[in-house]
Amino acid sequence: MSDYEISFDVFRIDFRVTSDRLMASYWGAGRTDDIHRRAFANSLSVGAYIDGGQVGFGRAITDRTVFAYLADIIVWPEHRGQGIGMRMVRALIDHPDLRSVCHWSLSTSDAHGLYEKLGFKPSMDGRYMRFDRVPE
């Protein structure tokens, strides 16, 4: 695991590979490169690397003060199961610019166990609401 590097340097992110991987995911189907460019530009993004090659990506949508939403946490299939996703999420949570954030949220269909290990709990308190719409 020590061979993996976590970095917030956006210039290291391989946009082409990352955008393609996200568009192939169940949550990113229907997105475009333009959507990803805007989303990445308005988020705090993190990459995971081995020997200089990117093997993961994630981002936090945040006001950098009280709220953050984890999105697009993805590890390339051949590198899954090695704790890389957890390291990226932990790096986002521990980022110096996000130390005052007390409200973290996310949505997942298949990674509940990963996020529970980091202290996330299902929201069933009746306080959180959601609004979905089809983008124009």
MIDOSE-1310 file (N, C-alpha, C; in nm, 2 decimals, decimal comma, always signed):
residues 136
msdy	+0,08/-0,12/+0,00/+0,00/+0,00/+0,00/+0,09/+0,13/+0,00; +0,21/+0,12/+0,05/+0,29/+0,23/+0,06/+0,33/+0,29/-0,08; +0,32/+0,21/-0,19/+0,35/+0,25/-0,32/+0,25/+0,35/-0,38; +0,13/+0,36/-0,32/+0,03/+0,44/-0,36/+0,04/+0,58/-0,31
eisf	+0,03/+0,68/-0,40/+0,04/+0,82/-0,35/-0,10/+0,89/-0,37; -0,14/+0,97/-0,28/-0,26/+1,05/-0,28/-0,22/+1,19/-0,31; -0,28/+1,26/-0,40/-0,24/+1,39/-0,44/-0,36/+1,48/-0,47; -0,36/+1,61/-0,43/-0,46/+1,70/-0,47/-0,42/+1,79/-0,58
dvfr	-0,31/+1,76/-0,65/-0,26/+1,84/-0,76/-0,35/+1,81/-0,88; -0,44/+1,90/-0,92/-0,53/+1,88/-1,03/-0,46/+1,86/-1,16; -0,34/+1,91/-1,18/-0,27/+1,90/-1,30/-0,22/+1,76/-1,33; -0,22/+1,68/-1,22/-0,18/+1,53/-1,24/-0,30/+1,45/-1,28
idfr	-0,42/+1,49/-1,27/-0,53/+1,41/-1,30/-0,54/+1,39/-1,45; -0,55/+1,27/-1,49/-0,56/+1,24/-1,64/-0,71/+1,25/-1,67; -0,75/+1,37/-1,72/-0,89/+1,40/-1,75/-0,95/+1,30/-1,84; -0,88/+1,26/-1,95/-0,94/+1,17/-2,04/-0,98/+1,03/-1,98
vtsd	-0,89/+0,97/-1,91/-0,92/+0,84/-1,84/-1,02/+0,86/-1,73; -1,01/+0,96/-1,65/-1,10/+0,98/-1,54/-1,24/+1,00/-1,60; -1,26/+1,09/-1,69/-1,39/+1,12/-1,75/-1,45/+0,99/-1,81; -1,37/+0,91/-1,88/-1,42/+0,79/-1,94/-1,46/+0,69/-1,84
rlma	-1,38/+0,67/-1,73/-1,42/+0,58/-1,62/-1,55/+0,62/-1,56; -1,56/+0,75/-1,53/-1,69/+0,80/-1,47/-1,81/+0,78/-1,56; -1,79/+0,80/-1,69/-1,90/+0,79/-1,78/-1,94/+0,64/-1,79; -1,85/+0,55/-1,76/-1,88/+0,40/-1,77/-1,93/+0,35/-1,64
sywg	-1,93/+0,43/-1,53/-1,99/+0,39/-1,40/-2,14/+0,40/-1,40; -2,20/+0,33/-1,31/-2,35/+0,33/-1,30/-2,40/+0,47/-1,26; -2,32/+0,55/-1,19/-2,37/+0,68/-1,15/-2,33/+0,79/-1,25; -2,24/+0,76/-1,34/-2,19/+0,87/-1,43/-2,24/+0,85/-1,58
agrt	-2,33/+0,75/-1,60/-2,38/+0,72/-1,73/-2,46/+0,85/-1,77; -2,44/+0,89/-1,90/-2,52/+1,01/-1,94/-2,44/+1,14/-1,93; -2,34/+1,14/-1,85/-2,26/+1,26/-1,84/-2,17/+1,28/-1,96; -2,12/+1,40/-1,97/-2,03/+1,43/-2,09/-1,90/+1,49/-2,03
ddih	-1,80/+1,50/-2,12/-1,67/+1,57/-2,08/-1,70/+1,71/-2,03; -1,79/+1,78/-2,09/-1,81/+1,92/-2,05/-1,87/+1,92/-1,90; -1,96/+1,83/-1,87/-2,01/+1,82/-1,74/-1,90/+1,79/-1,64; -1,81/+1,70/-1,68/-1,70/+1,66/-1,59/-1,60/+1,78/-1,57
rraf	-1,57/+1,85/-1,68/-1,49/+1,97/-1,67/-1,54/+2,07/-1,57; -1,67/+2,10/-1,58/-1,73/+2,20/-1,49/-1,74/+2,14/-1,34; -1,77/+2,01/-1,33/-1,78/+1,95/-1,20/-1,65/+1,95/-1,13; -1,54/+1,91/-1,20/-1,41/+1,90/-1,14/-1,36/+2,04/-1,10
ansl	-1,39/+2,14/-1,18/-1,34/+2,28/-1,16/-1,41/+2,34/-1,03; -1,53/+2,29/-1,00/-1,60/+2,34/-0,89/-1,60/+2,25/-0,76; -1,50/+2,17/-0,76/-1,48/+2,07/-0,65/-1,34/+2,07/-0,60; -1,31/+2,01/-0,49/-1,18/+1,97/-0,44/-1,16/+1,83/-0,49
svga	-1,07/+1,81/-0,58/-1,04/+1,68/-0,64/-0,92/+1,61/-0,59; -0,92/+1,48/-0,58/-0,81/+1,40/-0,53/-0,78/+1,29/-0,63; -0,65/+1,26/-0,65/-0,62/+1,14/-0,73/-0,53/+1,05/-0,65; -0,53/+0,92/-0,69/-0,45/+0,82/-0,64/-0,36/+0,77/-0,75
yidg	-0,23/+0,75/-0,72/-0,13/+0,72/-0,82/-0,03/+0,61/-0,77; +0,01/+0,53/-0,87/+0,11/+0,43/-0,84/+0,22/+0,44/-0,95; +0,34/+0,46/-0,91/+0,45/+0,48/-1,01/+0,41/+0,59/-1,11; +0,35/+0,70/-1,06/+0,31/+0,81/-1,14/+0,19/+0,80/-1,23
gqvg	+0,13/+0,67/-1,24/+0,01/+0,65/-1,31/-0,11/+0,66/-1,22; -0,21/+0,72/-1,27/-0,34/+0,74/-1,20/-0,41/+0,61/-1,19; -0,46/+0,58/-1,06/-0,54/+0,46/-1,04/-0,67/+0,49/-0,97; -0,70/+0,61/-0,94/-0,82/+0,65/-0,87/-0,85/+0,80/-0,87
fgra	-0,97/+0,83/-0,84/-1,02/+0,97/-0,84/-1,13/+0,99/-0,74; -1,14/+1,11/-0,69/-1,26/+1,14/-0,61/-1,27/+1,29/-0,59; -1,38/+1,34/-0,54/-1,39/+1,48/-0,52/-1,49/+1,51/-0,41; -1,47/+1,63/-0,35/-1,57/+1,68/-0,25/-1,63/+1,81/-0,31
itdr	-1,76/+1,82/-0,31/-1,83/+1,94/-0,35/-1,85/+2,01/-0,21; -1,80/+2,13/-0,20/-1,80/+2,19/-0,06/-1,79/+2,34/-0,06; -1,84/+2,40/+0,05/-1,82/+2,54/+0,07/-1,69/+2,56/+0,15; -1,62/+2,46/+0,18/-1,49/+2,46/+0,26/-1,51/+2,51/+0,40
tvfa	-1,63/+2,51/+0,45/-1,65/+2,57/+0,58/-1,74/+2,48/+0,67; -1,86/+2,45/+0,62/-1,95/+2,36/+0,70/-2,01/+2,24/+0,63; -2,01/+2,24/+0,50/-2,07/+2,13/+0,42/-1,98/+2,07/+0,31; -1,99/+1,94/+0,30/-1,91/+1,88/+0,19/-1,99/+1,75/+0,15
ylad	-1,99/+1,73/+0,02/-2,06/+1,61/-0,04/-1,95/+1,53/-0,12; -1,93/+1,41/-0,08/-1,84/+1,32/-0,16/-1,90/+1,28/-0,29; -1,82/+1,28/-0,39/-1,88/+1,24/-0,52/-1,77/+1,18/-0,61; -1,81/+1,09/-0,70/-1,72/+1,03/-0,80/-1,60/+0,96/-0,74
iivw	-1,62/+0,90/-0,63/-1,51/+0,82/-0,57/-1,50/+0,69/-0,65; -1,38/+0,68/-0,72/-1,37/+0,56/-0,81/-1,22/+0,52/-0,81; -1,20/+0,38/-0,81/-1,07/+0,32/-0,82/-1,08/+0,23/-0,94; -0,97/+0,24/-1,02/-0,97/+0,16/-1,14/-0,98/+0,01/-1,10
pehr	-1,06/-0,06/-1,18/-1,09/-0,20/-1,14/-0,97/-0,29/-1,10; -0,86/-0,28/-1,17/-0,75/-0,36/-1,14/-0,67/-0,32/-1,01; -0,72/-0,21/-0,94/-0,65/-0,17/-0,82/-0,75/-0,17/-0,70; -0,87/-0,22/-0,72/-0,97/-0,22/-0,61/-0,93/-0,33/-0,51
gqgi	-0,99/-0,31/-0,39/-0,97/-0,40/-0,28/-0,84/-0,38/-0,21; -0,77/-0,27/-0,23/-0,64/-0,25/-0,16/-0,65/-0,13/-0,07; -0,77/-0,07/-0,05/-0,78/+0,04/+0,05/-0,76/+0,18/-0,02; -0,75/+0,18/-0,15/-0,72/+0,31/-0,21/-0,84/+0,41/-0,20
gmrm	-0,96/+0,36/-0,22/-1,08/+0,44/-0,20/-1,09/+0,50/-0,06; -1,06/+0,42/+0,04/-1,06/+0,47/+0,18/-0,96/+0,57/+0,20; -0,84/+0,55/+0,14/-0,73/+0,65/+0,15/-0,77/+0,79/+0,09; -0,84/+0,78/-0,03/-0,88/+0,90/-0,09/-0,99/+0,98/-0,01
vral	-1,08/+0,90/+0,04/-1,19/+0,96/+0,12/-1,13/+1,02/+0,25; -1,04/+0,95/+0,31/-0,98/+1,00/+0,43/-0,90/+1,12/+0,40; -0,83/+1,13/+0,29/-0,75/+1,24/+0,25/-0,84/+1,37/+0,23; -0,96/+1,34/+0,17/-1,05/+1,45/+0,16/-1,10/+1,50/+0,29
idhp	-1,14/+1,41/+0,38/-1,20/+1,45/+0,51/-1,09/+1,52/+0,59; -0,97/+1,48/+0,58/-0,86/+1,54/+0,66/-0,79/+1,66/+0,59; -0,84/+1,69/+0,47/-0,77/+1,81/+0,40/-0,78/+1,93/+0,49; -0,67/+2,01/+0,50/-0,66/+2,13/+0,59/-0,77/+2,23/+0,56
dlrs	-0,81/+2,24/+0,43/-0,92/+2,34/+0,40/-1,06/+2,29/+0,44; -1,07/+2,16/+0,48/-1,20/+2,11/+0,52/-1,21/+2,07/+0,66; -1,12/+2,11/+0,74/-1,11/+2,07/+0,88/-1,24/+2,12/+0,96; -1,30/+2,23/+0,92/-1,41/+2,28/+0,99/-1,54/+2,22/+0,94
vchw	-1,54/+2,15/+0,84/-1,66/+2,09/+0,78/-1,72/+1,99/+0,88; -1,84/+2,01/+0,92/-1,91/+1,92/+1,01/-2,02/+1,84/+0,95; -2,06/+1,87/+0,83/-2,17/+1,80/+0,76/-2,12/+1,74/+0,63; -2,09/+1,61/+0,63/-2,05/+1,54/+0,52/-2,16/+1,45/+0,47
slst	-2,18/+1,44/+0,34/-2,28/+1,35/+0,29/-2,23/+1,28/+0,16; -2,30/+1,18/+0,12/-2,27/+1,11/-0,01/-2,39/+1,02/-0,04; -2,38/+0,97/-0,16/-2,48/+0,87/-0,21/-2,41/+0,75/-0,27; -2,45/+0,63/-0,24/-2,39/+0,51/-0,29/-2,49/+0,40/-0,30
sdah	-2,48/+0,32/-0,40/-2,56/+0,20/-0,42/-2,49/+0,07/-0,38; -2,35/+0,08/-0,37/-2,28/-0,04/-0,35/-2,16/-0,03/-0,26; -2,13/+0,08/-0,20/-2,01/+0,09/-0,11/-2,04/+0,13/+0,03; -2,15/+0,09/+0,08/-2,19/+0,13/+0,22/-2,09/+0,08/+0,32
glye	-2,03/-0,04/+0,30/-1,93/-0,09/+0,40/-1,81/-0,01/+0,40; -1,76/+0,04/+0,29/-1,65/+0,12/+0,28/-1,67/+0,25/+0,37; -1,78/+0,32/+0,34/-1,81/+0,44/+0,41/-1,84/+0,43/+0,56; -1,90/+0,31/+0,59/-1,93/+0,29/+0,74/-1,79/+0,27/+0,81
klgf	-1,69/+0,21/+0,75/-1,56/+0,20/+0,81/-1,50/+0,34/+0,85; -1,54/+0,44/+0,77/-1,49/+0,58/+0,79/-1,58/+0,66/+0,88; -1,69/+0,60/+0,93/-1,78/+0,67/+1,03/-1,91/+0,72/+0,97; -1,93/+0,70/+0,84/-2,06/+0,74/+0,78/-2,17/+0,64/+0,82
kpsm	-2,29/+0,70/+0,84/-2,41/+0,62/+0,88/-2,52/+0,65/+0,78; -2,61/+0,56/+0,76/-2,73/+0,58/+0,67/-2,81/+0,69/+0,74; -2,87/+0,78/+0,66/-2,95/+0,89/+0,71/-3,09/+0,85/+0,71; -3,14/+0,83/+0,83/-3,29/+0,79/+0,85/-3,35/+0,88/+0,95
dgry	-3,30/+1,00/+0,98/-3,35/+1,08/+1,08/-3,47/+1,17/+1,04; -3,50/+1,16/+0,91/-3,62/+1,24/+0,86/-3,58/+1,38/+0,83; -3,46/+1,42/+0,85/-3,42/+1,56/+0,83/-3,37/+1,59/+0,69; -3,30/+1,49/+0,63/-3,25/+1,52/+0,50/-3,35/+1,49/+0,39
mrfd	-3,36/+1,58/+0,29/-3,45/+1,57/+0,18/-3,37/+1,58/+0,05; -3,43/+1,55/-0,05/-3,36/+1,54/-0,18/-3,46/+1,59/-0,29; -3,40/+1,66/-0,39/-3,47/+1,70/-0,51/-3,39/+1,66/-0,63; -3,45/+1,58/-0,72/-3,39/+1,54/-0,84/-3,46/+1,60/-0,96
rvpe	-3,38/+1,63/-1,06/-3,44/+1,67/-1,19/-3,36/+1,62/-1,31; -3,42/+1,62/-1,42/-3,35/+1,58/-1,54/-3,28/+1,71/-1,59; -3,14/+1,70/-1,61/-3,08/+1,82/-1,66/-3,12/+1,86/-1,80; -3,12/+1,99/-1,82/-3,16/+2,04/-1,96/-3,05/+2,03/-2,05
